[in-house]
Amino acid sequence: VQLQASGGGSVQAGGSLRVSCAASGSSFDDYNIGWLRQAPGKEREGVSCIGNSDDSRLWYADSVKGRFTISRDNAKNTVYLQMNNLKPEDTAVYYCAADGSPFGFLVRAVEAGRVGLWRQWGQGTQVTVSS
């Protein structure tokens, strides 16, 4: 599966953005999808994950809980990340990634900082939040 992230931009603190991850190729609903981000000078970190086909399995980083919402539309081969009440510390390049490994395994890896194991990556989209 190939991934393309879009929808980034510049907003003021407190604003909202929705980034999208469009997939091409077969069997999109077989893949768990993650959003990860990398701020300047920092390590890449997990933001949110959604389970394959069963979109009831969700994970959020503590820093975005209550502000970000992940969802997927398998008919459109797209995963969305709705970001509300954005803060300057949310400024980063946001990447989407796909992997067919068990959802719990991927979440534990992301929580441990091992974000590089995701099999497929999109190109990233810049989100800039000004104070």
Rosetta silent file (secondary structure, phi, psi, omega in degrees, C-alpha in Angstrom):
SEQUENCE: VQLQASGGGSVQAGGSLRVSCAASGSSFDDYNIGWLRQAPGKEREGVSCIGNSDDSRLWYADSVKGRFTISRDNAKNTVYLQMNNLKPEDTAVYYCAADGSPFGFLVRAVEAGRVGLWRQWGQGTQVTVSS
SCORE:     score description
SCORE:     0.000 S_00000001
   1 L     0.000  138.242  176.300    0.000    0.000    0.000 S_00000001
   2 E  -107.496  142.081 -174.311    1.237    3.512   -0.829 S_00000001
   3 E  -120.160  143.775  175.005    0.332    6.428    1.409 S_00000001
   4 E  -137.633  118.290  178.689   -0.001   10.150    0.775 S_00000001
   5 E   -91.441  145.649  178.061   -0.558   12.629    3.577 S_00000001
   6 E  -154.017  171.135  173.033   -2.165   16.006    2.969 S_00000001
   7 L   101.193   -1.260  177.404   -4.043   18.787    4.693 S_00000001
   8 L   -67.648  173.263  179.409   -1.327   20.417    6.744 S_00000001
   9 E   171.828 -165.353 -179.939   -1.023   24.162    7.037 S_00000001
  10 E  -117.059  130.184  178.091   -0.537   27.095    9.365 S_00000001
  11 E  -138.929  164.026  173.510   -2.999   28.056   12.066 S_00000001
  12 E   -86.664  158.065  178.032   -3.033   30.088   15.244 S_00000001
  13 L   -53.973  137.896 -176.776   -3.163   28.448   18.633 S_00000001
  14 L    92.675  -11.214 -179.398   -6.651   27.219   19.407 S_00000001
  15 L   -82.570 -176.706 -176.453   -7.419   26.583   15.756 S_00000001
  16 L  -131.459  150.661  172.104   -8.197   23.349   13.954 S_00000001
  17 E  -144.449  153.136  170.633   -6.848   21.353   11.044 S_00000001
  18 E  -123.278  121.130  174.760   -7.705   18.014    9.502 S_00000001
  19 E  -101.432  148.943 -176.426   -4.956   15.984    7.903 S_00000001
  20 E  -123.532  150.613  176.504   -5.712   13.086    5.594 S_00000001
  21 E  -128.120  106.199 -179.549   -3.856    9.941    4.636 S_00000001
  22 E   -97.446  134.376 -177.382   -4.942    8.526    1.288 S_00000001
  23 E  -113.616  144.258  172.726   -3.871    5.020    0.388 S_00000001
  24 E  -123.086  156.120 -175.500   -3.532    3.335   -2.954 S_00000001
  25 L   106.202 -179.475 -171.757   -3.145   -0.342   -3.619 S_00000001
  26 L   -93.324  162.097  170.098   -5.114   -3.294   -2.423 S_00000001
  27 L    59.940   40.016  178.956   -6.352   -4.430    0.961 S_00000001
  28 H   -55.375  -40.333 -174.818   -6.287   -1.046    2.680 S_00000001
  29 H   -74.403   -0.235  172.422   -8.585   -2.329    5.421 S_00000001
  30 H   -82.045  -10.539 -171.309   -5.999   -4.998    6.325 S_00000001
  31 L  -105.777  134.719  163.477   -3.675   -2.311    7.668 S_00000001
  32 E   -73.494  143.797 -178.897   -3.495   -0.539   10.975 S_00000001
  33 E  -120.556  135.695  177.466   -2.771    3.132   10.362 S_00000001
  34 E  -122.331  148.909  167.859   -0.725    5.422   12.551 S_00000001
  35 E  -108.403  130.077  178.953   -0.092    9.143   12.624 S_00000001
  36 E  -131.759  157.187 -177.426    3.360   10.104   13.817 S_00000001
  37 E  -140.693  155.302  177.325    5.051   13.473   13.958 S_00000001
  38 E  -137.380  117.288  177.026    8.504   14.962   14.103 S_00000001
  39 L   -89.982  157.091  179.836    9.210   18.415   15.405 S_00000001
  40 L   -56.034  128.046  177.494   12.477   20.223   14.602 S_00000001
  41 L    77.402    6.387 -178.133   15.300   18.829   16.684 S_00000001
  42 L  -121.627  163.105  176.320   13.162   16.113   18.231 S_00000001
  43 L   -73.761  153.732  174.862   12.653   12.401   17.743 S_00000001
  44 L   -67.647  140.274 -177.491    9.693   11.171   15.742 S_00000001
  45 E  -135.851  155.254  177.378    6.807   10.279   18.068 S_00000001
  46 E   -76.900  142.975  178.696    3.461    8.558   17.863 S_00000001
  47 E  -112.681  -50.703 -176.693    0.323   10.675   17.848 S_00000001
  48 E  -162.983  152.108  177.763   -2.559    8.291   17.185 S_00000001
  49 E  -137.070  152.249  175.512   -3.330    4.861   15.741 S_00000001
  50 E  -135.798  140.549 -175.234   -6.453    3.164   14.405 S_00000001
  51 L   -72.589  158.146  177.820   -7.009   -0.532   13.936 S_00000001
  52 L   -68.852  138.800  179.134   -7.424   -2.302   10.620 S_00000001
  53 L    52.204  -43.746 -178.976  -11.034   -2.636    9.409 S_00000001
  54 L   -92.754   96.509 -173.655  -12.270   -2.417   13.019 S_00000001
  55 L   -81.873   14.066  174.062  -12.112    1.317   13.725 S_00000001
  56 L   -82.581  -14.241  178.320  -13.119    0.836   17.355 S_00000001
  57 L   -90.461  114.123 -175.118   -9.478    0.218   18.256 S_00000001
  58 E  -133.788  149.809  172.816   -7.921    3.591   18.873 S_00000001
  59 E  -141.336  140.556  176.394   -4.835    4.920   20.602 S_00000001
  60 E  -132.062  142.813  169.078   -3.807    8.490   21.364 S_00000001
  61 L   -65.476  147.554 -179.036   -0.693    9.968   22.851 S_00000001
  62 L   -56.315  -33.540 -175.232   -1.405   11.631   26.197 S_00000001
  63 L   -68.959  -16.193 -177.215   -0.404   14.998   24.734 S_00000001
  64 L  -119.164   -3.679 -179.267   -3.281   14.951   22.215 S_00000001
  65 L   -57.573  135.151  179.276   -6.046   13.116   24.101 S_00000001
  66 L    85.224  -10.240 -179.360   -9.273   15.088   24.058 S_00000001
  67 L  -116.876  -34.505 -177.189   -8.055   17.323   21.221 S_00000001
  68 E  -108.261  146.958  176.638   -7.336   14.967   18.305 S_00000001
  69 E  -134.586  125.796  177.545   -9.670   12.401   16.731 S_00000001
  70 E  -101.130  144.205  177.563   -8.603    9.669   14.321 S_00000001
  71 E  -152.226  163.277  178.269  -11.039    7.993   11.949 S_00000001
  72 E  -138.138  147.365  175.755  -10.978    5.910    8.808 S_00000001
  73 E  -123.571   96.348 -175.310  -13.179    5.542    5.755 S_00000001
  74 H   -66.271  -26.545  177.981  -12.309    2.221    4.170 S_00000001
  75 H   -66.527  -28.353  179.438  -14.584    2.918    1.190 S_00000001
  76 H  -103.443    3.106 -177.919  -12.368    5.916    0.381 S_00000001
  77 L    52.349   44.172 -174.629   -9.093    4.285    1.473 S_00000001
  78 E  -137.627  140.317  171.468   -8.483    7.268    3.717 S_00000001
  79 E  -116.291  139.866 -177.920   -7.636    7.899    7.359 S_00000001
  80 E  -116.960  150.601  169.544   -8.228   11.307    8.926 S_00000001
  81 E  -128.652  105.113  176.326   -6.768   13.078   11.934 S_00000001
  82 E   -85.282  123.651 -176.087   -8.964   15.903   13.148 S_00000001
  83 E  -118.342  113.851 -179.613   -6.885   18.250   15.280 S_00000001
  84 L  -113.387  161.632  179.023   -8.683   20.759   17.486 S_00000001
  85 L    48.360   51.083 -176.764   -7.428   23.293   20.025 S_00000001
  86 L   -65.614  146.820 -179.203   -4.002   23.177   18.431 S_00000001
  87 L  -120.392  156.281  178.207   -1.013   24.318   20.465 S_00000001
  88 H   -54.762  -32.631  179.879    2.394   25.616   19.334 S_00000001
  89 H   -71.758   -6.240  173.411    3.935   22.380   20.595 S_00000001
  90 H   -82.976   -7.054  179.104    1.884   20.501   17.973 S_00000001
  91 L   -60.668  123.450 -176.322    4.062   22.075   15.281 S_00000001
  92 E  -177.386  170.050  165.196    5.715   19.233   13.368 S_00000001
  93 E   -88.363  126.377 -178.125    5.767   17.267   10.159 S_00000001
  94 E  -101.207  128.429  179.230    2.963   14.732   10.405 S_00000001
  95 E  -115.985  144.224  167.137    3.423   11.334    8.790 S_00000001
  96 E  -105.791  151.186 -177.362    0.976    8.523    8.290 S_00000001
  97 E  -143.285  154.958 -177.640    2.169    4.949    8.334 S_00000001
  98 E  -130.940  144.210  177.137    0.648    1.529    7.725 S_00000001
  99 E  -159.150  143.496  179.935    1.429   -1.901    9.090 S_00000001
 100 L   -93.678    2.443  178.305   -0.362   -5.234    9.252 S_00000001
 101 L   -64.770  161.509  179.064    1.185   -6.325   12.558 S_00000001
 102 L   -54.580  140.707 -174.853   -1.185   -6.794   15.525 S_00000001
 103 H   -58.064  -45.219 -179.061   -2.589   -3.497   16.761 S_00000001
 104 H   -61.197  -38.226  177.704   -1.487   -4.015   20.343 S_00000001
 105 H   -61.984  -44.953 -179.128    2.077   -4.751   19.235 S_00000001
 106 H   -64.912  -41.717 -179.887    2.222   -1.520   17.222 S_00000001
 107 H   -64.265  -45.055  179.296    0.827    0.557   20.074 S_00000001
 108 H   -61.454  -38.225  179.136    3.299   -0.875   22.583 S_00000001
 109 H   -65.921  -43.715  179.445    6.132   -0.159   20.177 S_00000001
 110 H   -62.906  -43.488  179.165    4.986    3.428   19.617 S_00000001
 111 H   -62.873  -28.269  178.699    4.633    3.972   23.372 S_00000001
 112 L   -87.732    1.743  179.082    8.200    2.693   23.773 S_00000001
 113 L    85.621    5.547 -179.406    9.456    5.128   21.141 S_00000001
 114 L   -93.214   75.622 -173.346   10.089    2.459   18.518 S_00000001
 115 H   -89.192  -14.502 -174.421    8.249    4.216   15.707 S_00000001
 116 H   -73.590   -7.518 -174.492   10.524    3.112   12.871 S_00000001
 117 H   -80.661  -10.219  178.230    9.041   -0.368   12.615 S_00000001
 118 L   -58.967  137.286 -170.223    5.966    0.729   10.646 S_00000001
 119 L   -74.641  -43.102 -176.093    6.192   -0.942    7.253 S_00000001
 120 E  -122.533  140.458 -177.997    4.889    1.769    4.929 S_00000001
 121 E  -128.661  144.021  167.909    5.205    5.551    5.265 S_00000001
 122 L   -84.973  179.656 -172.040    3.673    8.546    3.569 S_00000001
 123 L   -86.251  -12.143  178.861    5.723   11.627    2.711 S_00000001
 124 L    94.772  148.284  176.340    4.611   13.888    5.557 S_00000001
 125 E  -137.885  136.285 -173.809    2.670   17.122    5.773 S_00000001
 126 E   -82.139  131.787  171.768    3.744   20.224    7.713 S_00000001
 127 E  -119.898  124.614 -179.469    1.570   21.561   10.526 S_00000001
 128 E  -124.977  124.789 -179.608    2.572   24.915   12.012 S_00000001
 129 E  -118.145  121.100 -178.335    0.805   26.428   15.004 S_00000001
 130 E  -101.856  149.490 -178.019    1.635   29.984   15.976 S_00000001
 131 L   -88.264    0.000    0.000    1.027   31.512   19.380 S_00000001
